[in-house]
């Protein structure tokens, strides 16, 4: 530098690749910048974290069709302001009443073809409406307006979304008509317009009438699940080897229940129940809760080994026990008990990788990915949602602009399996959002709250686990936590058909040194090197209340650079 100019070294190097937004009124972290902007606009117009989250979720179905769909799934957890209880919204639909194991086997044998044959009742709309009805303050029409505008008027594709639509959007003719309108894969700067989807959302808004806010939202729900929209979904399913009927849709309503929880030191962590994989995160935290993680060294071979082996045992329990609790007895109290955690911890050999659960080999069916968004506001209300179902999973219904959720691909064909396919049964879902609450500090007016989640199938909980520990055990900022090097193990039957397993696999991003890789290999792990910031390592987002004990909240949000995530705050 010039002698009269700034002096090098005065300002520190950046603590993270991206700046971490900090605010006192609200923060949002979402899977795409436009979704984050939608949530921010809701906040600026006086909406709560729930209003902003629902609006963002609806916008995600428009802006991220390569990662989620209005006809897909949307599990949600909500922490209302001031409450010590977190609520779960079961945003996943069941198989139709005709989908008996014998009927399925007679039609498809041991295969699970993509499309309506694996279609379950679309659940996202129910999840958003019921969440808004129970915990929000805005109307559905207010929340849906940004999504309608984006679908009707269109928006320009960024490079990553263009790539996503190229990868996922070419499989069915009805899908190509919308997402490859020029008869070729989309490119950077192309405008994506979705008129049928805009019309469907508009019809739901037009139905929002009633003597009370609750009745008006009931009418929105009925407009999707009991009217012409439901009839068209059922007709498309029946015409394409699916199982759904109008009666199946009319019977569906996303359940709201108290979320499942466990303690990790001075935090309570909440996830949905065993109809998804969420409790496996809680089990893993319980297994490692008493270990000196800092003493092991962040991302050392010993640390990676411990987390991988603890996850392996929790996922073995997922394989043996988790399923729709309306149909299978999941011994959750025992699985989350301190005694069981000690038993699993005692089974971990610090000098040797354990065996896998046992499952077939082979690639999964398609990519079938996910997105995520979270919001926290000045009152401490938190919203955490994981919308999902991608264009490569099922064709678009032309008149509606949405698909039938292909989440049946996560059910099992083996008789007696806890996640077995069956009439009225929900597939065991991989999307599993979380919220954590810290024990109150002396004099604090509220507890610290953290909403966090990650896309990525069986990597979802692993990305969430590592980022959560980066914050609460290693003192990283949320942005540093989501950017830190990540690994993933695969020593259990995968969640997607054909449920294959790679028993000894650990995939390490490039920023892990060769010494760590060599030590893990010496412990019996099959080490595969990922590039830095690998897409398939997930994309964790965090919205977090940092200092609730002060006169105002200090909020922070973080978005993972591995995908198109974006964070904002004010």
Secondary structure by P-SEA (a helix, b strand, c coil): cccccccccccccccccbbbbbbcccccccccaaaaaaaaaaaaacccaaaaaaaaaaaaaacccccccccbbbbbccccccccbbbbbccbbbccccccaaaaaacccccccccccccccccaaaaaaaaaaccccccccccaaaaaaaaabbbbbcaaaaaaaaacccccaaaaaacccccccccccbbbbbaaaaaaaaaaaaacccccaaaaaaaaaaaccccaaaaaaaaaaaaccccccaaaaaabbbbbcbbbbbbcccbbbbbbccccccaaaaaaaaaaccccccccccccaaaaaaaaaaaaaaaaaaaccccccccccccccccccaaaaaaaaaaccccbbbbccccccccccccccccbbbbbccccbbbbbbbbcccccccccccccccccccccccccccccccccccccccccccccbbbbccccccccccbbbbbccccccaaaaaaaaaaaacccccccaaaaaacbbbbbccccccccccccccbbbbbcccccaaaaaaaaaaccbbbbbcccccccbbbbbbbbccccccccbbbbbbbcccbbbbbcc
